[in-house]
Amino acid sequence: MTNEQNNASFRDILAIASPKLRPVCEAFRQLIVSEDPTFYETAWPKLKIASYGVGQKKMTQHYAYIAVQASHINLGFYHGTLLHDPTGLLEGAGKELRHIKVQNIAHAESPDIRALLRQAIDERRPYR
């Protein structure tokens, strides 16, 4: 499920990424689709992010975002401080947000990343 109410889409975010990083973006989106087939998607090209959740409200219903950077892609978690991260993938020092920096497709397909995403989705389900 997608929402293109702001007339932007994941394709716009993909176009911002360098050709080398586009497969990472696509792998993350496919991971989200496989873990949450009823996801809600909003793209903000000016912020270089696509955001995903169980509903339209960003900070209460969204669980993850894909953010394009110059040398990597961030898979971010809006409530990352609540996630159990035994392998230490999450970075960040904010009140709630955490992210993982990924530069290649092999890292993007890590089972540890899938486990973090699954936790993030499950944690937001009550807010649907």
HELIX and SHEET records of a PDB file:
HELIX    1   1 PHE A   10  ILE A   16  1                                   7    
HELIX    2   2 ARG A   22  GLU A   35  1                                  14    
HELIX    3   3 PRO A   45  LEU A   47  5                                   3    
HELIX    4   4 LYS A   58  GLN A   61  1                                   4    
HELIX    5   5 GLY A   80  LEU A   82  5                                   3    
HELIX    6   6 ILE A  105  ALA A  108  1                                   4    
HELIX    7   7 PRO A  111  ARG A  124  1                                  14    
HELIX    8   8 ARG A  125  TYR A  127  5                                   3    
SHEET    1   A 5 TYR A  40  TRP A  44  0                                        
SHEET    2   A 5 ILE A  49  GLY A  53 -1                                        
SHEET    3   A 5 HIS A  62  VAL A  68 -1                                        
SHEET    4   A 5 ILE A  73  PHE A  77 -1                                        
SHEET    5   A 5 ARG A  98  VAL A 102 -1                                        
END                                                                             
